[in-house]
Every structure is written in C-alpha cells, then in structure tokens.
C-alpha cells in the first residue's frame, strides 16, 4: 500500500501519516520498553524490541494483513497508527485500528486527526466496508477521540484484555464505509 502526502490541519500544526523510516524504529521501540511512553492503558509488560526492526526489514511494517504508519507534523514524530485484518467470515474481513502517541502529543487532537486520516486511507485503498477499534472502558479520552473521528460505540466486551494483573472490559467502536466521505470529496 502506498500513502499519498495528505496533510490535514490540527490547531496551528498539520498532521500527516507516512510510512515508517528506519530512523523511526527507536521511537517505536520506546512503546515496547518504556511504560511511561505507552500511557496507562497500553502497557502490557516488556516485549521484544527487535520485532519492529525485523518486521521493518521484512516489509517496512506494511503487509496485506496489517500495517503501521507514523503520525507526524513536519519533522516532529508524534507516534504511530496501526491496523490488522480481522476475519469476519470465510470470505470477508474488516480492519481493527489503533493509535499510540508519545506523551507530549496526547490531548492536542493529534490522535483524533490521525485516526480520521487512517480511516480515509484504509477505505481509499482497501475494499473493506467496516473498520473497528477497541479501548478500555476507563479510557475516556480515547473514547472521545474515536467518537470525534466518526466511530459509533457498539458495546462492551467483558473481561477481554489482560493488563496489569486483571482482566479488563473494552468498548468496541466501528465506522462503516458509507459513513465517511471519500478522501477526494470536496
């Protein structure tokens, strides 16, 4: 998949999604090694930091089944967005998406804009009709960002994610293709 250089304004800055460059890998590794980088809802313990480098060498972190794009404003890197294929039947699938921002980028509308750009990108370049996202029930900021991004709250999945010694409930959101204006619409 190839991403065009679409730049969308957020406050006085602009947010853009772009493929991962090799010099972005240390930033991605922070999310696997530093609990303060992930924030309270994304730390699942230390993980293999070399996985990003191996996957980047293999496919640039873009494949038919999943992908990652960096969230940037000019030269400033804010974090990344990601998607993965979820089989919904024998012959159909949807995307499950997420965003991970560095602490200094949170609370500024960057994540909301990045998710909007990712939704438009995936609908423009893949045939899916549904994109979904999940977040813990206590993550109110992410729920607001998803709703501002055009996602609809569908319900709560009970005890589905294990984090920090206990099972967590998550809220499932979705957005459908016909609910989003095409990327080339005026």
Secondary structure, DSSP 8 states (H G I E B T S, - for coil): -------EEETTEEEEEEE--GGGHHHHHHHHH-HHHH-TTT--S---THHHHHHHHHHTTB-SSEEEEEEEETTEEEEEEEEEEEEEETTEEEEEEEEEE-GGGTTTTHHHHHHHHHHHHHHHHS--SEEEEEEETT-HHHHHHHHHTT-EEEEEEEEEEEETTEEEEEEEEEEEGGGS--TT--
